[in-house]
Amino acid sequence: MMSRFSLLAGSLLSLTAQAQAQNGSYIQYSTVTGYFLQDEPSTNATTFDYTSTNFGLINRTYPSDPCGYGSTNLTQWQRFTRQVYTLNLESPSNIDYKVLFMGRHGEGYHNAAQTFYGTPAWNCYWAEVDGNGTAIWADAHLDPAGIAQAQTANAFWAHELAVQMIPAPQTYYTSPLYRCLQTANITFSGLDLPASQPFLPLIKHGLREGISIHTCDRRSNRSVIHAAVPSWPFEPGFPEYDQLWNGVTAETSSAQAVRSKKVLDDIFGADPSTWISITSHSGEIGSILSVLGHQPFSLNTGAVIPVLVRAETVKEQPSPTTSSQPWTVSPHCTSPPLTSINNGACVCQGSAMPVTTTLPGSGPTYAARV
């Protein structure tokens, strides 16, 4: 039997498939490698520092380089910009190249709490409550370290714009979760941006973190978000309440991949920009990278990586695929666990049971999938 929650999630995640069926086309994505260190298997994601590597842009020549480029004053980013322009100019109309600047939010209070309690205890109990009396991590805000990381990103963007002549993003997108709103705002506010390309990010539901039963993944109401960033637009149909987080079931990686494909299709299908900023989360960026065919690359908090994406609109219908994927019940401890172990299992004072009550402000209650 399918629950109301199942129907809602399934309908939201199948919109792209329905649209593709109607117009008889779909978009195939791939990462164009050879331009960034983060595309190389030899790059260690754990130690990668985007601020010391020019956003990871590799120093190399390009087919689009003018003759005698070495005697010119063009920076590596100016030459790369010319290369991307040439790729789009010489490609057929059904192929589009975009550069996605994907930034992970700075450290939040939930990240600090996970470090403090340890991942097993965090997953077994602490992540399912709003806080511990000292800190609140439901829809977590940035902690001081996270604010400093966003300020580092702001200073680096200022340097790259002034010195490397990096193209400023033409459009901006952000997750609706508060830590991303803060990160995007600190990162891009006050920069010398073109008047025709102001920092005015679109808040997109699909860019949120993978939806677990953790309270840090429950977003605030739309009215609360609007009060925090009143000039930022929401994507059409953005609901007042979080209709996906329910504290009982968790999004599987396959379900998240469907969501990530949809949000990419939304962006590539409607946005003519070549240079795009996305502020999101480690899990969601990882999911997007998988859809793009990029190697796994886990971003540290506050980190930013650009990826050159090739998107080909294919007219033929794809092979039949499932437009929605199942979610899973996540058992956990309803009081602090006696012990917890690294394989994800919990040893609780009682039985490991999912929370079934609605938390204040979380919107409608939905039964678990059965």
Secondary structure in CASP SS format (residue, H / E / C, confidence):
PFRMAT SS
TARGET T0000
AUTHOR 0000-0000-0000
METHOD secondary structure of the structure
MODEL  1
M C 1.00
M C 1.00
S C 1.00
R H 1.00
F H 1.00
S H 1.00
L H 1.00
L H 1.00
A H 1.00
G H 1.00
S H 1.00
L H 1.00
L H 1.00
S C 1.00
L H 1.00
T H 1.00
A H 1.00
Q H 1.00
A H 1.00
Q H 1.00
A H 1.00
Q H 1.00
N H 1.00
G C 1.00
S C 1.00
Y E 1.00
I E 1.00
Q E 1.00
Y E 1.00
S E 1.00
T E 1.00
V C 1.00
T C 1.00
G C 1.00
Y C 1.00
F E 1.00
L H 1.00
Q H 1.00
D H 1.00
E C 1.00
P C 1.00
S C 1.00
T C 1.00
N C 1.00
A C 1.00
T C 1.00
T C 1.00
F C 1.00
D C 1.00
Y H 1.00
T H 1.00
S H 1.00
T C 1.00
N H 1.00
F H 1.00
G H 1.00
L E 1.00
I C 1.00
N C 1.00
R C 1.00
T C 1.00
Y C 1.00
P C 1.00
S C 1.00
D C 1.00
P C 1.00
C C 1.00
G C 1.00
Y H 1.00
G H 1.00
S H 1.00
T C 1.00
N C 1.00
L C 1.00
T C 1.00
Q H 1.00
W H 1.00
Q H 1.00
R H 1.00
F H 1.00
T H 1.00
R H 1.00
Q H 1.00
V H 1.00
Y H 1.00
T H 1.00
L H 1.00
N H 1.00
L H 1.00
E H 1.00
S C 1.00
P C 1.00
S C 1.00
N C 1.00
I E 1.00
D E 1.00
Y E 1.00
K E 1.00
V E 1.00
L E 1.00
F E 1.00
M E 1.00
G E 1.00
R E 1.00
H C 1.00
G C 1.00
E C 1.00
G E 1.00
Y H 1.00
H H 1.00
N H 1.00
A H 1.00
A H 1.00
Q H 1.00
T H 1.00
F H 1.00
Y H 1.00
G C 1.00
T H 1.00
P H 1.00
A H 1.00
W H 1.00
N H 1.00
C H 1.00
Y C 1.00
W H 1.00
A H 1.00
E H 1.00
V C 1.00
D C 1.00
G E 1.00
N C 1.00
G C 1.00
T C 1.00
A C 1.00
I E 1.00
W C 1.00
A C 1.00
D C 1.00
A C 1.00
H C 1.00
L E 1.00
D C 1.00
P H 1.00
A H 1.00
G H 1.00
I H 1.00
A H 1.00
Q H 1.00
A H 1.00
Q H 1.00
T H 1.00
A H 1.00
N H 1.00
A H 1.00
F H 1.00
W H 1.00
A H 1.00
H H 1.00
E H 1.00
L H 1.00
A H 1.00
V H 1.00
Q H 1.00
M C 1.00
I C 1.00
P C 1.00
A C 1.00
P C 1.00
Q C 1.00
T E 1.00
Y E 1.00
Y E 1.00
T E 1.00
S C 1.00
P C 1.00
L C 1.00
Y H 1.00
R H 1.00
C H 1.00
L H 1.00
Q H 1.00
T H 1.00
A H 1.00
N H 1.00
I H 1.00
T H 1.00
F H 1.00
S C 1.00
G C 1.00
L C 1.00
D C 1.00
L C 1.00
P C 1.00
A C 1.00
S C 1.00
Q C 1.00
P C 1.00
F C 1.00
L C 1.00
P C 1.00
L E 1.00
I E 1.00
K C 1.00
H H 1.00
G H 1.00
L H 1.00
R C 1.00
E C 1.00
G C 1.00
I C 1.00
S C 1.00
I C 1.00
H C 1.00
T H 1.00
C H 1.00
D H 1.00
R C 1.00
R C 1.00
S C 1.00
N C 1.00
R H 1.00
S H 1.00
V H 1.00
I H 1.00
H H 1.00
A H 1.00
A H 1.00
V C 1.00
P C 1.00
S C 1.00
W C 1.00
P C 1.00
F E 1.00
E C 1.00
P C 1.00
G C 1.00
F C 1.00
P C 1.00
E C 1.00
Y C 1.00
D C 1.00
Q C 1.00
L C 1.00
W C 1.00
N C 1.00
G C 1.00
V C 1.00
T E 1.00
A E 1.00
E E 1.00
T C 1.00
S H 1.00
S H 1.00
A H 1.00
Q H 1.00
A H 1.00
V H 1.00
R H 1.00
S H 1.00
K H 1.00
K H 1.00
V H 1.00
L H 1.00
D H 1.00
D H 1.00
I H 1.00
F H 1.00
G H 1.00
A H 1.00
D C 1.00
P C 1.00
S C 1.00
T C 1.00
W E 1.00
I E 1.00
S E 1.00
I E 1.00
T E 1.00
S E 1.00
H C 1.00
S H 1.00
G H 1.00
E H 1.00
I H 1.00
G H 1.00
S H 1.00
I H 1.00
L H 1.00
S H 1.00
V H 1.00
L C 1.00
G C 1.00
H C 1.00
Q C 1.00
P C 1.00
F C 1.00
S C 1.00
L C 1.00
N C 1.00
T C 1.00
G C 1.00
A C 1.00
V E 1.00
I E 1.00
P E 1.00
V E 1.00
L E 1.00
V E 1.00
R E 1.00
A E 1.00
E E 1.00
T E 1.00
V E 1.00
K C 1.00
E C 1.00
Q C 1.00
P C 1.00
S C 1.00
P C 1.00
T C 1.00
T C 1.00
S C 1.00
S C 1.00
Q C 1.00
P C 1.00
W E 1.00
T E 1.00
V E 1.00
S C 1.00
P C 1.00
H C 1.00
C C 1.00
T C 1.00
S C 1.00
P C 1.00
P C 1.00
L C 1.00
T E 1.00
S E 1.00
I C 1.00
N C 1.00
N C 1.00
G C 1.00
A C 1.00
C E 1.00
V E 1.00
C C 1.00
Q C 1.00
G C 1.00
S C 1.00
A C 1.00
M C 1.00
P C 1.00
V C 1.00
T C 1.00
T C 1.00
T C 1.00
L C 1.00
P C 1.00
G C 1.00
S C 1.00
G C 1.00
P C 1.00
T C 1.00
Y C 1.00
A C 1.00
A C 1.00
R C 1.00
V C 1.00
END
